[in-house]
Amino acid sequence: MAAFLQWRRFVFFDKESVKDPVDNGKNFYLPSGISASDSGRGHIVLGDMDGQIWLLPRSMKLESFQAYKLRVTHLHQLKQHSILVSVGQDEEGINPLVKVWNLDKKDSGNPLCTRIFPAIPGNKPTEVSCLSVHENLNFMAIGFTDGSVVLTKGDITRDRHSKTLTLHEGTCPITGLSFRQVGKVTHLFVATLEKVHCYTLSIKEYPRLELDTHGCALRCSSLTDPSQDSQFIVAGDECVYLYQPDERGPCFAFDGQKLLAHWYRGYMLLLTKDAKSPSKAAFASRETSPSEKQLLTIYDLDNKFIAYSAPFDDIIDVLAEWGSFYVLTRDGKMFVLQEKDTQTKLEMLFKKNLFVMAINLAKSQHLDSDGLSEIFRQYGDHLYLKGDHDGAIQQYIRTIGKLEPSYVIRKFLDAQRIHNLTAYLQALHRQSLANADHTTLLLNCYTKLKDSSKLEEFIKSSESEVHFDVEIAIKVLRQAGYHSHAVFLAEKHAQHEWYLKIQLEDLKNYLEALRYIGRLPFEQAESNMKRYGKTLMHHVPDGTTSLLKDLCTDYKPKKEGADRETPQRGLEVKANSEEFIPIFANNRRELKAFLEHMIEVEPFSPAGVYDTLLELRLHDWAHEEEPEQKKVLQGAALFLLHSDNTVFDKALVLCQMHNFKEGVLYLYEKGKLYQQIMHYHMQNEEYGKVVEACKRYGDQEVCLWEQALGYFARKEEDCKAYISQVLQHIDQNNLMPPLLVVQTLAHNSTATLSVIKDYLVNKLQRESQQIEDDERKIRQYREETAHLRTEIQDLRTSAKIFQKTKCNMCSSPLELPSVHFLCSHSFHQHCFESYADSEAECPTCMPENRKVMDMLRAQDQKRDLHDHFTRQLRSSNDGFSVVADYFGRGVFNKLTLVTDPPGSRAASSLETDLQRDLLTHTKRNS
């Protein structure tokens, strides 16, 4: 039970007299003799003692129609339909009639009356005390002074579709009726002077439940709206009770004799007077003496305050319409109680520092979140100024999402208020509205408070509970020295880089960092090994090497807390082993093991792997003193060179740096650097190797013999044997002119004439033999030339007799017509035409003649080219470039005739003329 004396009083309604819009703003007056009233559907309905019903719209222009002949006693206007139900009398006596009016339809200018029936319970006439109609038009209840209730079920607007029954009988007058509809369940509350009942109309038997033994006076009951669970209000003289269909609800100790009770938009309106409760005999009388004051009070039951309270004189009724209360008085005046707007009401509460009440009021008025946030802010500021920092921070927390966090944070930066700041920042994170600075500040608060439990709770909370910038949190924890917390956070949120950085740089836990990398997916494991590989190699060499082997061959992440590998589907991925070589900068043993493993498992590893391993093996070979082991290392190095996987230039430089003779010579030979091979032997004064190199590679590069001869010629030692071998090969292959040989050996003091005696003798003998052969050929050519001239002269001066009897083509006897050539070849004409390409050439001689003509043309072209070359060479400033250009075009290539014997010289110009004459033939047809 709540005593209303403890409730605060406010003036949330403005009282004004209703003005007549027609009569220059004077007070509006009601018709006289008002006996009944109600409101709804945009108008106020009034009934008078003359039987008229008045309709008062918002424009305050009264309209009326004659509803009864005598008087109107009760009115009920439905809120969802333009249906008006009235009770009145058409004749003297106790004969109440119920009429149902359709206000939207007209009959001779008046609303249409759709139904009329007498309101009599049974056969005994009695007065109607109250009336209620269900909004779905299927139920209508009429209460009587004799304690009975008549229920009309069906369509109340028609006689045919409804039936009437007596629902309730008793001895105490009925003072209130109200229908309650929740879902498909319909209840009817019945109030008398002594009791309160509830009927369930959705059940066929209409079961009744007695709720209380306290009743109320006439018009002192009402029904709350659905927001208050549609409770039945019974206003007794001592208390106001609220009822559910099955039980009594809360009770409010509002003392005073109740004259009227209404409910509208969350407000309960009570009209009371100072006199005591009326007796049963005076039940129907609502008259008061002129000296009695009536107190109109408006209660807000949710927020527990009085919204308005004021005295009035002789109120007929209070109606709610157009968002306001309209007070009808006996003297014909009408007052309007207009509710102040929400902001005005809140400001009134703010002035009195009633922030809790303001918050409750704002919620009940469905104020938006921005408006509520502003109230919370003002309430927080008020508490903060009073020194209630704990209470203030709770209000500020309720502003999160609307109020800028910096507004609150600045107020609580003092070290003494760090607990409050921590609470605010925690709430900010729980609502996922914190930024990086907020996270930093919260973690700093935890660390300053040394509240490890709160810190652990924060970082171990799920992402659905708390959202924050993980990277910022890790940084702050690391700076504050909470390394274990930072590691936990990094591992939980897969911040691999931060996890490894803390483990390696702060905790120095190298083995755990290595295990963590081994559990990562391939791409992340590879990138982290490139970043931290050197550090791990320095402290955990064996484990690091093993992990690198896996990364470069067949990597599979290991399960957490186990050494078993997790199976991966899809294409195998392998790291480039060459990229990890710098990690082994100071770990030669591990590097060698890694590289040897790679070339064994992956024969097609990058060239850098082979080059690095070659360098390691050559280094070991160079520093090995044990002959047997040195030989093994030599073989291992040569194996790499023979694998053809090394880069030639790098391998050659490595072999030269370590003076690895076998490798250098192999690479020279592989690269066809034959001169380098010979120079290598020359530098090492390996005379026999020099000659051997010339014999082996001299066919590919002829200049090797000349270089070898020059090399031995410069030596002051006795190299006669080697010079003799070189000269012998030069002589056999005619590689150098004799004069050049003599000039080359002239610089050697140990090379006497006896060294080149045999060479010069052989050379002179061959030259002499060549001269004799040339002279013999000259004589032969002269004889042949003379013979040819004689033959040509005969052909020119004497007749040619053709004595051939057979065809040179088919070997058959010649028959006319036939074709004869001066070369003594004869053909049948049809054979000649079948095989000859030209009429002027002998088919038999044509191939040889064309070959000779081609050679003659080539000689003519070369002779012309020679003249051009001579002129260009004389006029050019750079003669060598001209020679090189012509050399590249093949001008100096030797022309060899297939028909000439080897070593023959070119014929003279005379011989050329004779050949040209012989190739000129004439054709005769016999």
C-alpha angles and dihedrals in degrees: 000000000000120000110221091209087077092054119101119243124225137171101233093151129066116219117216136163113246109245127216107243092204101046100061096273097307120147116288115240127205124227113271124257098033108184103166138018144178140156142218145110091054101306144074116240120211131184124197139197091261094064096256126134116211124205115204114190125190090270087065093232107140122223125183143182132189107257101165136016095231117018147330114236106173137020132188120184115193115228098214100037135046088240121127121192117198137181120205147129132266095181139024120277131041100318108127115186126202116215127185116208129196103208093191093060124064133212113190089337095310129097113278116258106217100180141015126185135153119258102225125138103221115318097318116096115226141160122271111239103179142358136206133176127195114238092234089062091234098105134044124175125196121192123205136202091243091066099258129125123206117204123201113200125193130027102352092196093064135050097213098056100047140064131203128219138167105253101177136025129186146127100252118083117255110246104174142018128185134170119219121197121188114166108314095333118101123194133183119209115208120194126189133174089271111023147030121220135182126207124196105219096181089070116075097231092050095226115212128217124193107221102180145353092226118089135179142229125268115294090010096113133074143157125251122228122263091265086069092045092259094278123181113244119213114184109202124180093259104028143012113232129199119206136199119202090261105029148011115270132197123338128215121201099225103157125204138075107294119223100169140010128192137167123210131162097335095319126110114209119202128184113200140171133199096245122097125261116291121252124244090257091056092045097117096043117097097169120123132193117258092246094058116098121213119213118211112201129180115202130197100208095184096054096031101233139111110249095191139357128177139148121249135184119242104333117201097192143329116229131188118219139135090020095300142083117252116203116206116200132195093244090064098257124130125206128193123215105203118192117234117241118266095252092054091050091049092051090053089053092046091055089057092043090240094147098151090055090046091054092050091047092050091051093049090048088051093239114185123258093258091056092047091049091055090052091050089050093052091046090050092049090050093051091044092055090048089054095248095132095163092055092042094054091052090056092046089052088060090058094060110129093029108045120062106254092222089066089064099035093057090056094055104039090107111109091234091061097046091115091059092046090050091053091051094048091048090054090047090056093045089059091048092239099116123112129204093276092053091051091049092050094048094050090047088053090052092049094047091049089045086223100158094169093057091043092053091046090053098049094040095051117111121256090248089061102040129018121193143145102279096195093053090048091053092050093051094047091048093051090048092053097249092131097155091054091047091050091049091051093047092050093045094052096037094246091157097172093053092044092054094042092055094043093049103034102032110022096028088217097151098162093053091047090053091050090049092054089050089060095052126098115267100262094049093043090052095049093047093049089054089051101042102019096106093052093047092045090054094052105025105025099161096046092044092050091050092051092048090052089054093047092053097044120027111340121191122172114244123232117256112269093008140082094222116110122236114234116245126200127211134041118347114247124203132188122236103259092203090066092061097053094094088060089070093057095131099022108078095162094053091042092054091048090049095049094045089050090051097052089045096050098029109032090179095058118146118285090246089067092056093043093052093046090048090053091051093048092047090050091052091045092051093051097040115106100179106096096213094048091044089055091051091050090048090055091048091053092048089049089060092048092050091050090074090219096111126091106255098222094046093046091050092050091049092050091048092048092053094038091238099171098186092051094046093051092045092052092046090053092044090052092044090241093150095158089054090054091053092044089051090056090044092054090051090044092235097157096177091050089051092056091042090053090051091051092047100045103019093101090059095043115022093186090073090081092051090049091048091052091050090048094053091042090059093051116096091201122095103274098152093126093053092043090052091053091050093047091049091056092043090051094047094051097033090233098156137028112252092238090057090049091052092047091049094051093042090082093059113088093197095051104091129184090267089068093062098027095099091042092053094044093051091045093052092046092054091047091052091048089050092052091051091050091050093050091049090052091048090056090046093050091048091052092048091047092052090049091050093049090052091050092048091050091051091051090051098046108029136047123264116231115208109209099165113132100183133057112251089215105049099012090229122134112280118256131181130298095049138157123228129191129200088243085072094251117133130190141181108257092238091049091049092049091048098051107023120100093193133025091222098055134070109241091218096050097034099092093051093042092051091050090054093045090052090053091050092050091049090052091050091050092048091049091053091044090051091057091049091046091051093051093047093047092052094048097044124095091209106048094173093062090052092051091047090051094052091042089057090052091057097246093139096049113125115248112222121192113219091215093051122087115246114277095020118143127233118273121255124256090258092056089049092055091050092051090050090051092050091053090059108093135172127216125226128187115209 
